[in-house]
Amino acid sequence: MLAENMAQEIRDLEDAAKKIVADAKAEAGKMLAAAQVDSEQAVKKAKQESHRQWRESIAAAEKEAEEKAVEMLKQGKAEADAFYEKEKASVKAAADWLVKEVTTTYGTC
């Protein structure tokens, strides 16, 4: 009877050990799944943040380019106006000379 009790006790302990191992495996599976979800979320968040930063840097570059273009346009207009003012007197003199030559050669209408 003592041997039977001891054998039963061993079987009970083996069953308890199997249950502990099964529970541990199940818990490890849950922990692994949760870790995978967390890592996927972290990767997704990192990609979103990277894309957001990329969009912001593109927007900043576009804004800077627009500002430079406006400045270049202002500078070009100022240079064109200055050239016009500088050269308009010589154009008037050339036009006057041309009119004088034509009227001298062909007369007035």
C-alpha positions as CSV (number, residue, x, y, z in Angstrom):
1,M,0.0,0.0,0.0
2,L,2.9,2.3,0.7
3,A,4.3,1.7,-2.7
4,E,0.9,2.3,-4.3
5,N,0.6,5.6,-2.4
6,M,4.1,6.6,-3.4
7,A,3.4,5.7,-7.1
8,Q,0.2,7.6,-7.1
9,E,1.9,10.6,-5.5
10,I,4.6,10.4,-8.2
11,R,1.9,10.3,-10.9
12,D,0.2,13.3,-9.3
13,L,3.4,15.2,-9.2
14,E,4.2,14.3,-12.8
15,D,0.7,15.5,-13.8
16,A,1.2,18.7,-11.8
17,A,4.6,19.2,-13.5
18,K,3.1,18.6,-16.9
19,K,0.4,21.2,-16.2
20,I,3.0,23.7,-15.0
21,V,5.0,23.2,-18.2
22,A,1.8,23.5,-20.4
23,D,0.8,26.6,-18.5
24,A,4.3,28.1,-18.9
25,K,4.3,27.3,-22.7
26,A,0.9,28.9,-23.1
27,E,2.0,32.0,-21.1
28,A,5.3,32.1,-23.2
29,G,3.2,32.0,-26.4
30,K,1.0,34.9,-25.2
31,M,4.1,36.9,-24.2
32,L,5.7,36.2,-27.6
33,A,2.5,37.3,-29.4
34,A,2.3,40.4,-27.4
35,A,6.0,41.2,-28.0
36,Q,5.4,40.7,-31.8
37,V,2.5,43.1,-31.7
38,D,4.5,45.6,-29.8
39,S,7.4,45.4,-32.2
40,E,5.1,45.7,-35.2
41,Q,3.5,48.8,-33.7
42,A,7.0,50.2,-33.0
43,V,8.1,49.6,-36.6
44,K,4.8,51.1,-37.9
45,K,5.2,54.2,-35.7
46,A,8.9,54.6,-36.7
47,K,7.9,54.5,-40.4
48,Q,5.1,57.0,-39.9
49,E,7.5,59.3,-38.0
50,S,10.1,59.0,-40.7
51,H,7.6,59.7,-43.4
52,R,6.3,62.7,-41.5
53,Q,9.8,64.1,-41.1
54,W,10.5,63.5,-44.8
55,R,7.3,65.4,-45.7
56,E,8.3,68.3,-43.4
57,S,11.8,68.5,-44.9
58,I,10.3,68.5,-48.4
59,A,7.8,71.2,-47.4
60,A,10.7,73.3,-45.9
61,A,12.8,72.9,-49.0
62,E,9.9,73.9,-51.2
63,K,9.2,77.0,-49.1
64,E,12.9,78.0,-49.2
65,A,13.0,77.5,-53.0
66,E,9.8,79.6,-53.4
67,E,11.4,82.4,-51.3
68,K,14.6,82.3,-53.3
69,A,12.5,82.3,-56.6
70,V,10.6,85.4,-55.4
71,E,13.8,87.1,-54.5
72,M,15.4,86.2,-57.8
73,L,12.3,87.6,-59.6
74,K,12.5,90.9,-57.7
75,Q,16.2,91.2,-58.4
76,G,15.7,90.4,-62.2
77,K,12.9,93.0,-62.4
78,A,15.0,95.6,-60.7
79,E,17.9,94.8,-63.1
80,A,15.6,95.0,-66.1
81,D,14.1,98.3,-64.9
82,A,17.6,99.7,-64.4
83,F,18.7,98.6,-67.9
84,Y,15.5,100.1,-69.4
85,E,16.1,103.5,-67.6
86,K,19.8,103.5,-68.6
87,E,19.1,102.7,-72.3
88,K,15.8,104.5,-73.0
89,A,17.6,107.8,-73.7
90,S,19.8,106.2,-76.3
91,V,16.8,104.6,-77.9
92,K,15.0,108.0,-78.1
93,A,18.0,109.5,-79.7
94,A,18.3,106.7,-82.2
95,A,14.5,107.0,-83.0
96,D,14.8,110.8,-83.4
97,W,17.8,110.3,-85.8
98,L,15.9,107.7,-87.8
99,V,12.8,109.9,-88.1
100,K,15.1,112.8,-89.2
101,E,16.8,110.7,-91.8
102,V,13.6,109.3,-93.2
103,T,11.9,112.7,-93.4
104,T,15.0,114.2,-95.0
105,T,15.2,111.5,-97.6
106,Y,11.5,111.0,-98.3
107,G,9.9,114.1,-97.0
108,T,6.9,114.4,-94.8
109,C,3.5,112.9,-95.8
